[in-house]
């Protein structure tokens, strides 16, 4: 199941980016509040300025650490955490591919508050939140067992 899920999410992300790259029209979802529109983001997350050597060094280090963690979780048969890590990595690689091919990340989901993101960003954020909840649950379970 995890490889199929990762592949499906990644394909949806890549397809949606290609769609909005080739169809830069604004598609209002909730007028004046939420829309779909192509935007090439040459900055980092949250529109922070990109310093390439620092950015790519940090991304490389984080992806390396995540790869080691993913292998460990796979060997320990902790598949929920493994899936979260692999989905994070897939989202990161998709955004890195955008930077390589287009000079920035293709974003298209926008809102009134000024945020613009894409499916890969959502994959990363949701997976990080789920992973943190899994770790919290595991830690809480360990604490209960220790005090029993």
C-alpha positions as CSV (number, residue, x, y, z in Angstrom):
1,X,0.0,0.0,0.0
2,X,2.6,2.7,0.9
3,X,4.4,2.6,-2.5
4,X,1.1,2.9,-4.3
5,X,0.0,5.8,-2.2
6,X,3.3,7.6,-2.7
7,X,3.2,7.0,-6.4
8,X,-0.4,8.2,-6.7
9,X,0.2,11.4,-4.7
10,X,3.3,12.2,-6.6
11,X,1.6,11.6,-10.0
12,X,-1.3,13.9,-8.9
13,X,1.2,16.5,-7.8
14,X,3.2,16.3,-11.1
15,X,0.0,16.3,-13.2
16,X,-1.5,19.3,-11.4
17,X,1.7,21.3,-11.8
18,X,1.8,20.5,-15.5
19,X,-1.8,21.5,-15.8
20,X,-1.4,24.9,-14.2
21,X,1.9,25.6,-15.9
22,X,0.1,25.1,-19.3
23,X,-3.2,26.7,-18.2
24,X,-2.3,29.9,-16.2
25,X,-5.9,31.0,-15.9
26,X,-7.4,31.8,-12.5
27,X,-10.0,29.3,-11.3
28,X,-12.0,30.8,-8.4
29,X,-13.0,28.1,-6.0
30,X,-14.5,30.4,-3.3
31,X,-14.4,33.9,-5.0
32,X,-12.1,36.4,-3.2
33,X,-11.1,33.7,-0.7
34,X,-9.7,30.6,-2.4
35,X,-8.6,30.1,-5.9
36,X,-6.4,28.0,-8.2
37,X,-3.8,29.9,-10.3
38,X,-0.3,29.3,-11.6
39,X,2.5,31.0,-9.7
40,X,6.2,30.3,-10.0
41,X,7.8,30.6,-6.6
42,X,11.6,31.2,-6.8
43,X,11.8,31.7,-3.0
44,X,11.9,29.1,-0.2
45,X,8.9,28.1,1.9
46,X,6.8,31.0,3.2
47,X,8.3,33.2,0.4
48,X,11.6,33.5,2.3
49,X,14.5,34.5,0.0
50,X,16.5,31.7,-1.4
51,X,20.2,31.5,-0.8
52,X,21.1,28.6,-3.1
53,X,24.2,27.2,-1.3
54,X,22.5,27.3,2.1
55,X,19.2,26.0,0.8
56,X,20.5,23.1,-1.2
57,X,23.0,22.1,1.5
58,X,20.2,22.0,4.1
59,X,17.8,20.1,1.8
60,X,20.5,17.6,1.0
61,X,21.3,17.0,4.7
62,X,17.6,16.8,5.7
63,X,16.8,14.3,2.8
64,X,19.8,12.2,3.8
65,X,18.7,12.0,7.4
66,X,15.1,11.2,6.2
67,X,16.5,8.4,3.9
68,X,18.3,6.8,6.8
69,X,15.2,7.1,9.0
70,X,13.1,5.6,6.3
71,X,15.4,2.6,5.9
72,X,15.3,2.1,9.7
73,X,11.5,2.3,9.9
74,X,11.2,-0.2,7.0
75,X,13.5,-2.7,8.7
76,X,11.7,-2.2,12.0
77,X,8.4,-2.7,10.2
78,X,7.0,0.6,11.4
79,X,5.1,1.2,8.2
80,X,3.0,4.2,9.2
81,X,6.2,6.2,10.0
82,X,7.9,4.8,7.0
83,X,5.1,6.0,4.8
84,X,5.1,9.5,6.3
85,X,8.8,9.8,5.7
86,X,8.6,8.6,2.1
87,X,5.7,11.0,1.3
88,X,7.8,13.9,2.8
89,X,10.7,12.9,0.6
90,X,8.5,12.5,-2.5
91,X,7.0,16.0,-2.0
92,X,10.5,17.5,-1.5
93,X,11.9,15.8,-4.6
94,X,8.9,17.0,-6.7
95,X,9.5,20.6,-5.6
96,X,13.3,20.2,-6.2
97,X,12.4,18.9,-9.7
98,X,10.4,22.1,-10.3
99,X,13.4,24.2,-9.2
100,X,15.7,22.3,-11.6
101,X,13.4,22.4,-14.6
102,X,11.6,25.7,-14.2
103,X,13.8,27.8,-11.9
104,X,11.2,27.8,-9.1
105,X,8.4,25.8,-7.5
106,X,5.1,25.6,-9.3
107,X,2.4,26.7,-6.8
108,X,-1.2,27.0,-7.7
109,X,-3.4,26.8,-4.6
110,X,-4.0,30.4,-3.3
111,X,-5.9,32.1,-0.6
112,X,-6.8,35.5,0.6
113,X,-4.2,35.4,3.4
114,X,-1.5,35.4,0.7
115,X,-0.4,31.8,1.0
116,X,0.2,29.9,-2.2
117,X,1.2,26.2,-2.2
118,X,0.9,23.0,-4.2
119,X,0.1,19.3,-3.6
120,X,3.7,18.5,-2.8
121,X,3.7,21.1,-0.1
122,X,0.5,19.6,1.3
123,X,2.0,16.1,1.2
124,X,5.0,17.4,3.2
125,X,3.0,19.3,5.8
126,X,0.3,16.6,6.4
127,X,2.9,13.9,6.6
128,X,5.0,15.9,9.1
129,X,1.9,16.4,11.3
130,X,0.9,12.8,11.1
131,X,4.4,11.6,11.8
132,X,4.6,13.9,14.9
133,X,1.3,12.6,16.1
134,X,2.6,9.0,15.7
135,X,5.7,9.9,17.6
136,X,3.7,11.6,20.3
137,X,1.4,8.6,20.6
138,X,4.4,6.2,20.8
139,X,6.1,8.4,23.4
140,X,2.9,8.6,25.4
141,X,2.5,4.8,25.3
142,X,6.1,4.3,26.5
143,X,5.5,6.8,29.4
144,X,2.4,4.9,30.5
145,X,4.2,1.6,30.4
146,X,7.1,3.0,32.4
147,X,4.9,4.3,35.1
148,X,2.8,1.2,35.3
